[in-house]
Amino acid sequence: MLKRLFSKSLLGLAKAQLRQFFFLGPGDFVDLVSGRHHSLLFSRYRARFILSRVRMMAAIFALLTPLWIFIDFAAFPSHLAQSLATGRLLTSAAFALLAFYCRCTPSSGHARAAVALILTIPTAFFVFSRTLLAGAHLNALGTAMSAGYAFLPFVLLAGLALFPLVALETLLFSLPMLSIFLISDSLHSQNLLPGFDDLAVFWLLLLIAVVVSMASLSQLQLMKGLFQQSSLDPLTHLFNRRSGEQFLQLQMAQAKRHGFPLSIAFLDLDDFKQINDRYGHEVGDKMLLHTADAMKAALRESDALIRWGGEEFLVIMPFATVWQAAKRLSKIADSRVIQRPDGKALTWSAGIAQWPLDAAANSWQEMVTLADARMYRAKTQGKGRLVTQ
């Protein structure tokens, strides 16, 4: 037991030192390595950004790729230029299809697939062109043009810097490309094992991959900071109303698509104005922060807590019926962990609405309105209670 505790303390100290060394905030290190702990709203925001950039790149490449056909006919023999032209037209068509694919619903899976395709399409053409031109008898211009194809791997790897990717994603995309280029160069030189020149090129590609990874991580960290500033409440660090509305819209759409229950609870702290008037707004802010922390600790990871305004909170509970939502909130209230400055328990009044149980609420706006009305009914019935119908 002592050994395990000692190991955990050393690991925690190491993480703290790494965060301090790289100027990372709490949670930044994990979020930069993997996207598993990104919030659903941030994942969708990042995916939309990545898809828009891939769509722009694919559209530009679809237009520019065929223009190089004229240079191919000027530099290579006719039969080679015709084969290259066919490959370029097919590549251009693939880029055009990718541009249309990027109009799909933003998600992490779609974004990763789009980045993989924007790399795979030119990589396939690179392998095709290198194989086609290997051993061909070319003039001086053709030899120079053929050598120029060797720079395509550098361009492709450098392109990864355009996307806000986590470390595991850059590794996932870089390693296959590095392997393909190393194998391609070995086959192009007709040696079974990579030569010194091949290893030198691979080393340069590896350095570029590392620099590009740092650029992607820096872009991701900047995006996360901007997202938090615009979407989180500065006091409680919960979703603010604007981002909460976006999250509600997303959860409602998923609930309707997949048919799972979605419950929304509208909470209002009872007699909170008295705390501000008697003890001051600084104490009131501490109470709001304590309430937010206590509720976040008691809710599921899939639930979302939103500061709707003032002392009003909204709890979004996917895959939860109204009965399950009421049971969860009642458990938090009964624990009495949230106390007023005078030592009494801080209570709240809440109204809960559930889709599809409440037939009158067919949109997230109608669900919020219904939950809000039930919260006011709880106020009139004596406060410190939940109303579910």
C-alpha positions in Angstrom: 0.0 0.0 0.0 2.8 2.4 1.0 4.7 1.6 -2.2 1.6 2.3 -4.3 1.0 5.6 -2.6 4.6 6.5 -3.0 4.4 5.7 -6.7 1.3 7.8 -7.2 2.9 10.7 -5.4 6.0 10.5 -7.6 3.8 10.3 -10.7 1.8 13.3 -9.5 5.0 15.3 -8.8 6.3 14.4 -12.3 3.1 15.6 -14.0 3.2 18.8 -12.0 6.8 19.5 -13.0 6.0 18.8 -16.7 3.0 21.1 -16.5 5.1 23.8 -14.9 8.0 23.3 -17.4 5.7 23.5 -20.5 3.4 26.2 -19.0 0.4 23.9 -19.0 -2.7 24.4 -16.9 -4.5 21.6 -15.0 -5.8 19.0 -17.4 -3.9 20.5 -20.4 -1.3 17.7 -20.4 -3.9 14.9 -20.7 -6.0 16.9 -23.3 -3.0 17.5 -25.5 -2.0 13.8 -25.5 -5.5 12.4 -26.2 -8.9 13.7 -27.1 -10.8 11.2 -24.9 -11.4 13.7 -22.1 -12.4 16.6 -24.4 -15.9 17.8 -23.7 -18.5 16.9 -26.4 -18.9 20.6 -27.3 -15.2 21.2 -27.7 -14.8 18.0 -29.7 -17.5 19.1 -32.1 -16.0 22.6 -32.3 -12.5 21.1 -33.1 -14.0 18.7 -35.6 -15.8 21.5 -37.4 -12.6 23.5 -37.6 -10.6 20.5 -39.0 -13.3 19.6 -41.5 -13.4 23.1 -42.8 -9.7 23.2 -43.4 -9.6 19.8 -45.0 -12.5 20.9 -47.3 -10.6 24.0 -48.3 -7.4 22.1 -49.0 -9.2 19.4 -50.9 -11.0 21.9 -53.1 -7.8 23.8 -53.9 -5.9 20.5 -54.7 -8.8 19.3 -56.9 -8.4 22.4 -59.0 -4.5 22.7 -59.0 -3.6 19.0 -59.5 -4.7 18.7 -63.2 -2.8 21.9 -64.1 0.5 20.1 -63.7 -0.4 17.8 -66.6 1.0 20.3 -69.1 4.4 20.3 -67.3 4.4 16.5 -67.3 4.0 16.4 -71.1 6.8 18.9 -71.4 9.2 17.0 -69.1 8.5 13.3 -69.7 8.1 11.0 -72.7 4.5 10.8 -74.0 3.6 7.4 -72.6 4.8 8.4 -69.1 3.1 11.7 -69.3 -0.2 10.0 -70.3 0.0 7.7 -67.3 0.8 10.5 -65.0 -2.1 12.6 -66.4 -4.5 9.7 -65.7 -3.2 9.5 -62.2 -3.6 13.2 -61.7 -7.1 13.2 -63.0 -8.0 10.4 -60.6 -6.3 12.2 -57.7 -8.2 15.4 -58.6 -11.5 13.5 -58.6 -10.6 12.0 -55.2 -9.9 15.4 -53.7 -13.3 16.7 -55.1 -15.1 13.8 -53.4 -13.3 14.5 -50.2 -14.4 18.1 -50.3 -18.0 17.0 -50.5 -17.4 14.4 -47.7 -16.3 17.2 -45.4 -19.8 18.6 -45.4 -20.8 15.8 -43.1 -21.9 16.2 -39.4 -18.9 17.4 -37.3 -17.5 14.6 -35.1 -14.1 13.5 -34.0 -14.3 10.3 -36.1 -15.3 12.3 -39.3 -12.4 14.8 -38.7 -9.8 12.0 -38.3 -11.1 10.3 -41.4 -10.9 13.5 -43.4 -7.3 14.2 -42.3 -6.3 10.6 -43.1 -7.8 10.9 -46.6 -6.2 14.3 -47.3 -2.9 12.6 -46.6 -3.6 9.2 -48.2 -4.7 10.6 -51.6 -1.4 12.4 -52.4 0.6 9.6 -50.8 -1.0 7.1 -53.2 -0.1 9.4 -56.1 3.4 9.8 -54.8 3.9 6.0 -54.7 2.3 5.6 -58.1 4.5 8.3 -59.7 7.7 7.0 -58.1 7.0 3.5 -59.3 6.1 4.7 -62.8 9.3 6.8 -63.2 11.7 4.2 -61.5 14.3 3.1 -64.1 12.9 5.3 -66.9 15.3 7.0 -69.3 14.7 10.7 -68.9 16.3 13.9 -70.2 17.8 16.5 -68.0 14.4 18.2 -67.4 12.7 14.9 -66.8 15.4 13.8 -64.3 15.0 17.1 -62.4 11.2 16.8 -62.3 11.4 13.2 -61.2 13.8 14.2 -58.3 11.3 16.9 -57.4 8.7 14.3 -56.5 10.9 13.3 -53.6 9.9 16.6 -51.9 6.2 15.6 -51.8 6.7 13.7 -48.4 8.1 16.9 -46.8 5.1 18.9 -48.1 2.6 16.4 -46.8 4.1 16.1 -43.4 4.3 19.9 -43.1 0.6 20.1 -43.9 -0.2 18.4 -40.6 0.7 21.7 -38.9 -2.5 23.1 -40.3 -4.7 21.0 -37.9 -5.2 21.2 -34.1 -4.3 17.6 -33.4 -3.5 15.8 -30.2 -0.2 14.0 -29.8 -1.7 10.5 -30.4 -3.3 11.7 -33.7 -0.1 13.2 -35.0 1.7 9.9 -34.2 -1.1 8.0 -35.9 -0.8 10.0 -39.1 3.0 10.5 -39.2 4.3 6.9 -38.6 2.5 5.3 -41.6 3.6 8.1 -43.9 7.2 7.8 -42.7 7.1 4.1 -43.2 5.6 4.3 -46.7 8.2 6.9 -47.8 11.1 4.9 -46.4 9.9 1.8 -48.2 9.2 3.7 -51.4 12.7 5.2 -51.4 14.3 1.8 -50.9 12.3 0.3 -53.8 13.1 3.3 -56.0 16.8 2.8 -55.3 16.4 -1.0 -56.0 18.0 -2.0 -52.8 16.6 -4.4 -50.3 17.7 -2.3 -47.3 17.6 1.5 -47.0 20.8 3.2 -48.0 22.5 6.1 -46.3 20.7 8.6 -48.5 17.4 7.0 -47.7 18.1 7.1 -44.0 19.2 10.8 -44.2 15.9 11.6 -45.9 14.0 9.6 -43.3 15.8 11.5 -40.5 14.8 14.8 -42.0 11.2 13.7 -42.4 11.2 12.6 -38.7 12.5 16.0 -37.6 9.7 17.7 -39.6 7.2 15.3 -38.1 8.3 16.3 -34.6 8.2 20.1 -35.4 4.8 19.7 -37.0 3.5 17.8 -34.0 4.6 20.7 -31.7 2.9 23.1 -34.1 -0.4 21.1 -34.0 -0.3 20.9 -30.2 0.4 24.6 -29.9 -2.6 25.3 -32.2 -4.8 22.9 -30.1 -3.7 24.5 -26.8 -4.6 28.0 -28.2 -7.9 26.7 -29.5 -8.7 25.2 -26.2 -7.9 28.4 -24.3 -10.1 30.5 -26.7 -12.9 28.0 -26.4 -12.8 28.1 -22.6 -12.8 31.9 -22.6 -15.9 32.0 -24.8 -17.8 29.1 -23.5 -17.2 28.8 -19.8 -18.5 30.9 -16.9 -15.5 32.7 -15.4 -16.6 32.1 -11.8 -17.8 28.5 -11.7 -16.0 27.2 -14.8 -19.3 25.6 -16.0 -20.7 26.0 -19.4 -22.2 29.5 -19.8 -25.6 30.0 -21.2 -24.5 30.5 -24.8 -22.4 27.3 -24.9 -25.1 25.5 -22.9 -27.7 26.3 -25.5 -25.4 24.7 -28.2 -24.8 21.7 -26.0 -28.6 21.3 -25.4 -29.2 21.5 -29.2 -26.6 18.8 -29.8 -28.0 16.5 -27.0 -31.6 16.9 -28.2 -30.6 16.0 -31.8 -28.8 12.9 -30.6 -31.6 11.9 -28.3 -34.1 12.1 -31.2 -31.7 10.3 -33.6 -30.9 7.4 -31.2 -34.1 7.3 -29.2 -32.7 7.6 -25.7 -34.4 9.6 -22.9 -33.1 13.1 -22.1 -33.9 14.9 -18.9 -33.3 18.5 -18.1 -33.5 20.0 -14.6 -33.8 23.7 -14.0 -32.4 24.6 -10.5 -32.7 27.9 -8.6 -31.0 28.4 -5.2 -33.5 29.3 -2.6 -33.2 32.7 -0.8 -29.9 33.4 -2.4 -30.5 37.1 -2.5 -30.5 37.1 1.3 -26.9 35.7 1.3 -25.7 38.5 -1.0 -27.5 41.1 1.0 -26.4 39.9 4.5 -22.8 38.5 3.8 -21.8 40.3 0.6 -21.3 39.3 -3.0 -17.9 37.8 -2.3 -19.4 35.3 0.0 -22.2 34.7 -2.5 -19.7 34.0 -5.2 -18.0 31.4 -3.0 -21.4 29.8 -2.4 -22.0 29.6 -6.1 -18.5 28.1 -6.7 -19.0 25.6 -3.8 -22.4 24.6 -5.2 -21.0 24.1 -8.7 -18.1 21.9 -7.4 -20.4 19.8 -5.2 -22.9 19.2 -8.0 -20.2 18.4 -10.6 -18.7 15.8 -8.1 -22.1 14.1 -7.6 -23.2 14.0 -11.3 -22.2 11.4 -13.9 -19.4 12.2 -16.3 -22.0 12.1 -19.2 -24.1 14.8 -17.4 -23.6 18.5 -18.0 -24.0 21.4 -15.6 -24.7 24.8 -17.0 -24.8 28.2 -15.2 -27.9 29.6 -16.8 -27.7 32.9 -15.1 -27.2 34.3 -11.6 -28.1 31.5 -9.1 -29.9 29.5 -11.8 -28.4 26.2 -13.0 -29.4 23.7 -15.7 -28.5 20.0 -15.5 -28.6 18.0 -18.7 -28.8 14.3 -18.1 -28.8 12.1 -21.3 -29.9 8.4 -20.9 -31.8 9.4 -17.7 -35.6 9.2 -17.1 -37.3 11.9 -15.0 -37.4 9.4 -12.1 -33.7 8.7 -12.4 -32.9 12.4 -12.6 -35.1 13.2 -9.6 -33.4 10.5 -7.6 -29.9 11.8 -8.5 -30.7 15.4 -7.6 -32.5 14.4 -4.4 -29.5 12.5 -3.3 -27.4 15.6 -3.7 -29.9 17.7 -1.7 -30.3 15.1 1.1 -26.5 15.0 1.6 -26.6 18.6 2.8 -23.0 19.1 1.7 -23.8 22.6 0.5 -24.3 24.9 3.5 -25.1 28.6 3.9 -22.7 30.9 5.9 -25.0 30.5 8.9 -24.5 26.7 8.9 -27.9 25.9 7.5 -28.3 23.7 4.4 -28.5 25.6 1.2 -31.6 24.3 -0.6 -32.8 24.8 -4.2 -36.1 24.5 -6.1 -36.0 22.4 -9.2 -38.3 21.5 -12.1 -37.5 18.5 -14.4 -38.7 17.8 -17.9 -38.0 14.7 -20.0 -38.0 13.9 -23.6 -40.0 12.0 -25.0 -42.2 11.6 -21.8 -43.3 15.2 -21.9 -45.2 15.4 -25.2 -45.5 19.2 -25.0 -41.7 19.6 -25.2 -40.5 18.6 -28.6 -37.5 21.0 -28.7 -34.8 21.9 -26.3 -36.3 25.4 -25.9 -39.7 23.9 -25.0 -38.0 21.5 -22.5 -36.2 24.4 -20.8 -39.5 26.4 -20.6 -41.3 23.5 -19.1 -38.6 22.7 -16.6 -38.5 26.4 -15.7 -42.3 26.5 -15.1 -42.1 23.5 -12.9 -39.2 25.1 -10.9 -41.5 28.1 -10.2 -44.2 25.7 -9.1 -41.7 24.2 -6.6 -41.0 27.8 -5.3 -44.7 28.4 -4.7 -45.2 25.0 -3.0 -42.6 25.9 -0.3 -39.2 25.7 -1.9 -36.5 23.1 -1.4 -38.3 20.5 -3.5 -38.5 18.9 -7.0 -41.5 19.1 -9.3 -41.5 16.6 -12.2 -45.0 17.1 -13.6 
